[in-house]
Structures are given as C-alpha cells and as structure tokens.
Amino acid sequence: MKQSIIETLRSEPVDSEIDRLVADRLAERDLLRVITDLRSRFDPELSSAIAETALLRLKARNKFLDPRRMLFDREGLEQASAHRVALHRADRLSESSPGLILDLGCGLGGDAMALTTLAPVVGVDIDPNRIRLAVHNCDVAGGRHGFEPVCGDVLTLAPPKASVVFADPGRRTGRRRLHGLASYLPPVDALIERWRHHTETLAIKVAPGIEDREIPDGSAIEWVSLHGDLREAVIWLGAPGEPGERRATVLPTGASITGPEPDGIPITEIDRYLHEPDPAVVRAGLVRCVAAEIGAAMIDPTIAYLTSGSPSAHPMVTSHRVDEVMPFHLKRLRSRLAELDVGIVNIKKRGSPLTPEELRPRLRLRGSRSATLILTRTSDGPLVAIGLD
Ligand SMILES: C[S@@+](CC[C@H](N)C(=O)[O-])C[C@H]1O[C@@H](n2cnc3c(N)ncnc32)[C@H](O)[C@@H]1O
C-alpha cells in the first residue's frame, strides 16, 4: 500500500467511511457495488482501498482483538500471527530480557505489535508495502517500545545485533501453500545458518504440520493452539527452549506441558468418560503426559483418547460422558439411536475412516434428543461410544 494512501486512510473523514462500512458488515459479494458507490466521492484507487480495508478489518477480528485502526493487505493478513498467539511468544521471550528484538519477515506487523510490548523491535521485510503497514500497525497498537522498519533481504542484510531474533518466513506464494521447511521464503535452514551464531535466542515460526525429521538438531519445538485450533509450531534455538524439548501450549489459558512422556500409562476399556486432548498436545505427541496429569488411562496405545470414571476440568482436554459403547455396526447403531429417540448427533472421531459428513445421513435420524457419538477403535476393532446430552 502506497504511503500516500496510508496517510489518507488514517485521515478522519476516510476513517469514518471505513467504520461505516464495517458497521454495515460489508461482505465480499458487495465489494464491487460499494467501490462503485465510493467512486462518486473518492478517486478510484482510494475507493478500492477504503472498501478493501473495511472488508479486511472485519476478517481480522478472528486474529486481532481490536483491528479498528489497523491496515492490511489480503495475503499479509492471512499470514499474520493471531495477536493472542504472538503475545504468548513475547511472553516466553521475556524470560531472556531482550534489549532489542529482530523480527525477520515482519509482514504487516502481527508479531511486532506484540513484541513491542516487551522491547524495542527492528522489523525487516523484503516487501516495502508490508513494511509501511507494519509501521502503521505498530503505531496504532501503541506498544511500550518502538518499532524501527528495515526493508531488505534477511539473508543478506546486516541489521543491528540483538539478543533475540524471531523469524516468520513466508509459507505461501499467491494461493499456493509451501510445504516443507526448505521451501519457505526464506528457507529455514538458510535462516538458521545466517542467524544462529549472531544471537542468543533464535525463534522460527513454522507450520504445525512440521515433520519430526525436519526439526533442527539441538532445538526445542512448541506447538500452540488457540481456542482448540492448532495454529503454529515454533522452533526455539536457545533459551527458553531446551534442546530436544517438545512442548504443547494451549491458549487462551496458557496451559503448557513438556515431554518426555511417562511410561506405564494403563490401557483400559472405555470408562464413564472419554477425554479428548487438545490438538497441540496430540501433535506434540504428549498425550501420555496429559493422561498422567489427569489420572486417566489410554484406550489403545495408538489412539489419542483418554478415559476415566470422572470428567476433567484440565484445560488440555475436553471430557465427554459415555452412556454406552458398542462395536461399530451401521445398522445396529441406527436402530439403537432410534430406540434412544436421538435426532441430532455431534460426531467425533479418531482412528475411524468414516467422516461425520458420510455417517450423519446414513443414520437416518428422526428422534427428539441429541447425543455425542465418538467413533474410534481399540484392539477389539472399531467401536462407537454414545453420550446422551
Ligand atoms: C509469514 S509473513 C510474516 C507475518 C508476520 N509475522 C505477521 O504476523 O504479520 C512472511 C514475510 O516474510 C517476508 N519475506 C519473505 N522472504 C523474505 C526475505 N528473504 N527477506 C525479508 N523478508 C522476506 C514476506 O514479504 C512476508 O511479509
């Protein structure tokens, strides 16, 4: 976004125009009509920027608590860190008491906004438009510390020395997602080679689907979820990461757990409750750690459901009451749900090839009650647990 457009979008009459479109809940399908209408009062470039900003502020509500004065570009918003997740990262970095933080690939400033609550930040991005947005967004975020922009390539440039370097490489070009750390922009191994020995702590945000074999030697890795959605993984080289550590953090509570997993978690039949671990725990391979914390058993060594006789209030699990368990057989399940007068089902699954979308119509539900169905399997074969609501 050009600097002159940014200045104009910040000005009072234009900002109020954006507020009005946000209040009217501008939708993607209305965009052309609204731009045409705006053109009677503003020039074409500004009209598009006003409408697009209103639309992106509405979309940004799932990432930022208060995107009211923020500015975005579409791809920058898609790639930006959710503010709650960025704050958690800043919180972990606070253990190192950094004097200065480098934010490499700062984009439109999603992370920088959180990092400036902790220390002064130098944000580097190769894209001058993003840099301008980051300056604006850090300004409106009003962090306690300053944000200094640098436009350039993080692999060749020599910004000031900092005790903490955070990098968030691009994981898509246009609409295409980039898979594998070597395909990121810039590639993770190049970032490590360039920065590891110039800082005490190097933290690199990566996709949560990172393969274990890609985790760099000597690093710690943390998977982070927000409201039950697995958002990201972070490779930590240096404090607060311990080499080899695997960590799962569940936001917004901030509950965090690390391995190694304990031995000796029993495997039992399904008891009165099934506990579903948060996806960050499952992805980090720390289900047994949570089982030990809540005093639950596993139902199978390879299935990430836990079981015990009582519900758990632990922030890393969701407990489901189980009224009955039966081997999975479509006709028998259908007639049992009819007997129980079930008409609405919430279907959960782990270790079952069936999807809820495939199963639901085949159940031909007609009753008046609702129930949770949990499709899973144990060494006895596929089974379904029914919990009436
Ligand atoms: C995932 S985005 C960063 C998002 C940011 N952390 C946020 O929360 O808003 C990655 C950024 O890296 C930038 N980038 C890609 N390659 C780069 C390079 N070689 N040097 C500097 N920046 C680069 C892109 O322009 C993009 O803005």
The ligand as an ORCA input file, in Angstrom:
! r2SCAN-3c Opt
* xyz 0 1
  C       4.504    -15.045      7.225
  S       4.831    -13.396      6.750
  C       5.171    -12.620      8.275
  C       3.945    -12.342      9.092
  C       4.206    -11.536     10.337
  N       4.955    -12.268     11.323
  C       2.908    -11.066     10.952
  O       2.478    -11.603     11.985
  O       2.298    -10.136     10.377
  C       6.392    -13.550      5.990
  C       7.008    -12.256      5.486
  O       8.357    -12.556      5.072
  C       8.691    -11.680      4.023
  N       9.867    -12.243      3.328
  C       9.942    -13.317      2.514
  N      11.217    -13.524      2.124
  C      11.966    -12.569      2.713
  C      13.357    -12.259      2.720
  N      14.232    -13.008      2.033
  N      13.777    -11.206      3.445
  C      12.883    -10.447      4.139
  N      11.562    -10.690      4.184
  C      11.110    -11.758      3.489
  C       7.426    -11.588      3.184
  O       7.403    -10.396      2.418
  C       6.319    -11.654      4.266
  O       5.838    -10.363      4.566
*
